[in-house]
């Protein structure tokens, strides 16, 4: 991931086709070690490709991946006739619990 991030930083900075040395410079500024094999593999995979097209293609793929279970579970509960106020009640309980966290002691007492 760090190599992809450095590649994207280079592209954002105006370098449409970053080379290994460009990525090493970025990672070196953050005192991050570089694995030559991984870096060369990334550059080989991205060679000759437009990063914006790759991001758009990846976004389409991610749109089909389910993420999180709270929204579908809440929708299923509401569809089954469940109470829709349950999340609000849970938030009230959490607020009450949070108020007891300091146990009567303040930060500057």
C-alpha positions in Angstrom: 0.0 0.0 0.0 2.8 2.4 0.8 4.1 2.0 -2.8 0.7 2.8 -4.3 0.4 5.8 -2.0 3.8 7.1 -3.0 2.9 6.5 -6.7 -0.3 8.4 -6.3 1.5 11.2 -4.5 3.9 11.5 -7.4 1.1 11.5 -9.9 -0.8 14.1 -7.9 2.4 16.2 -7.9 2.4 16.3 -11.7 4.5 13.3 -12.6 2.3 11.3 -14.9 4.6 8.3 -15.0 6.7 8.0 -11.8 9.8 5.9 -11.9 11.4 3.8 -9.1 13.6 6.7 -8.0 10.7 9.1 -7.7 8.9 6.6 -5.4 12.0 5.9 -3.4 12.5 9.7 -2.9 8.9 10.1 -1.6 9.2 7.0 0.7 12.7 8.1 1.8 11.3 11.5 2.9 9.0 9.6 5.3 11.9 7.3 6.4 10.2 4.3 4.9 12.2 1.3 3.7 11.8 0.1 0.2 11.4 -3.5 -1.0 12.9 -3.4 -4.5 11.0 -6.5 -5.7 7.5 -5.1 -4.7 8.3 -1.7 -6.1 9.4 -3.1 -9.4 6.3 -5.4 -9.6 4.0 -2.4 -9.0 5.7 -0.3 -11.6 5.5 -3.2 -14.1 1.8 -3.6 -13.5 1.2 0.2 -13.9 3.5 0.7 -16.9 1.7 2.3 -19.8 -1.6 2.6 -17.9 -3.6 5.7 -17.0 -4.0 5.9 -13.2 -7.4 7.6 -13.5 -8.7 4.7 -15.6 -7.3 2.2 -13.1 -9.0 4.0 -10.2 -12.4 4.2 -12.1 -12.2 0.5 -12.9 -11.4 -0.3 -9.3 -14.3 1.8 -8.0 -16.7 -0.1 -10.2 -15.4 -3.4 -8.8 -15.6 -2.1 -5.2 -19.2 -1.0 -5.7 -20.3 -4.6 -5.9 -18.5 -5.6 -2.7 -20.7 -5.6 0.4 -19.2 -3.5 3.1 -20.4 -3.4 6.7 -23.4 -5.2 8.0 -25.3 -2.5 9.9 -27.3 -1.0 7.1 -28.6 -4.2 5.6 -29.4 -5.6 9.1 -31.3 -2.4 10.1 -33.2 -2.5 6.8 -34.0 -6.2 7.3 -35.2 -5.4 10.8 -37.4 -2.6 9.6 -38.8 -4.7 6.8 -39.7 -7.5 9.2 -41.7 -5.1 11.3 -38.9 -4.4 13.8 -38.6 -1.2 15.7 -36.7 1.5 13.9 -36.0 3.4 17.1 -33.5 0.8 18.4 -30.5 2.7 17.1 -31.6 5.9 18.8 -32.2 4.1 22.1 -28.7 2.5 21.8 -27.2 6.0 21.3 -28.9 7.3 24.4 -27.6 4.4 26.5 -24.1 5.0 25.2 -24.3 8.7 26.0 -25.4 7.8 29.5 -22.5 5.4 29.9 -20.0 7.9 28.5 -21.0 10.5 31.1 -20.0 8.1 33.9 -16.5 7.6 32.4 -14.8 10.2 34.5 -16.2 8.7 37.8 -16.6 12.1 39.4 -13.0 13.2 38.7 -12.3 16.1 36.3 -9.2 16.5 34.3 -8.1 19.6 36.3 -9.5 18.7 39.8 
